[in-house]
Amino acid sequence: NRRTQSLHGPSPVTTFGPKACMLKNPKAVMHIQDPASQRLTWNKPPKSVLIIKKIRDTSLLQPFKELCIFLTQQKNMIVYVERKVIEDPAIANESFVSIKKNICTFREDYDDISNCVDFIICLGGDGTLLYASSLFQESVPPVMAFHLGSLGFLTPFNFDTFQSQVTQVIEGNAAIILRSRLEVKVVKEYRENGSVEEMTILFSVNNISFCQVLNEVVVDRGPSSYLSNVDLFLDGHLITTVQGDGVIVSTPTGSTAYAVAAGATMIHPNVPAIMITPICPHSLSFRPIVVPAGVELKIMLSRDARNTAWVSLDGRKRQEIAYGDSITITTSCFPVPSICFRDPVNDWFESLAQCLHWNVRKKQSHLSSEEEEF
């Protein structure tokens, strides 16, 4: 019951999928989709919302209570909340009794709410958006993130005016940015009774053997004192061996996270790309590279590696990688539609300035007429 629409007229799109460049005729210039034209529209009014709240954070109790009351009583919406949030001792008091009766609960890894939720509201920092992404291994509802955490690069909304902002979203007056995710599959090879078999590590719910990653896949040396030594394949071809502390494979959204701290450039989320960034490489010429979205990357431990490696997905699900194991990474068909405060371009540069202090400096004073003579 949700879709995206261009301000320049209808165009072929998948559900929250990337826009396709269209060549109208052989002599025409290829049309590039304007990121600011991506809008959220509803085929029918939304009726349900999922609230993601950081548990054991007392500073979020009052905003959480106000939001629940507003959505249930004023907007007559069905509110979903994780059971562990309601069972948090911090809210086990009389003031939340009336609220609990109007809230539907679910359990992570047990209950499937993918077809029950129209959109998501996150209260907290950037980690809440990453967690919301992990709950949906296929299509993700639009996500509205309020800045109530420490950094707030991915959370553009201020909670002081939440009523008017949530109303705008419910009415469909909002811009959308489609944050691409990585589809990751980890296959472990093990020996049993002398035979070699393949075993897929089941990361996500319902025994799905793949995981959707919003920020990055990190392969590192773990607790070992030796350098990690992994082979990197692109579409089946060996392109290089990474020798160092590890390697980061990130989305454009993740380019401003761990990757930029490791020396990578920053990529706008609308750019269809995958970034490969070495961590403290043993070669000074090994620079971060950007490859097209859609290619298939495979990472395997080199045969001459001195020790195993470790992989983590968005900072979670950390697993050890041994000889014969493989990590396959490609661009997912299911991006995260993130609701913008203004539009994708202005929001991104605002986050660069406010959170990362990008190119923020004291301005140089101008020269007086007397000084210009010298």
Beta strands, then each sheet from edge to edge (+ up, - down):
strand 1: 2-6
strand 2: 38-42
strand 3: 48-53
strand 4: 78-82
strand 5: 103-106
strand 6: 119-124
strand 7: 143-147
strand 8: 174-179
strand 9: 182-192
strand 10: 195-200
strand 11: 211-213
strand 12: 216-220
strand 13: 228-234
strand 14: 237-250
strand 15: 273-281
strand 16: 289-292
strand 17: 297-301
strand 18: 309-313
strand 19: 316-321
strand 20: 326-331
strand 21: 336-339
sheet 1: 1+ 2- 8+ 21-
sheet 2: 5+ 4+ 3+ 6+ 7+
sheet 3: 10+ 9- 11+
sheet 4: 10+ 9- 20+ 17- 13+ 14- 12+ 18- 19+
sheet 5: 10+ 9- 20+ 17- 13+ 14- 15+ 16-
end
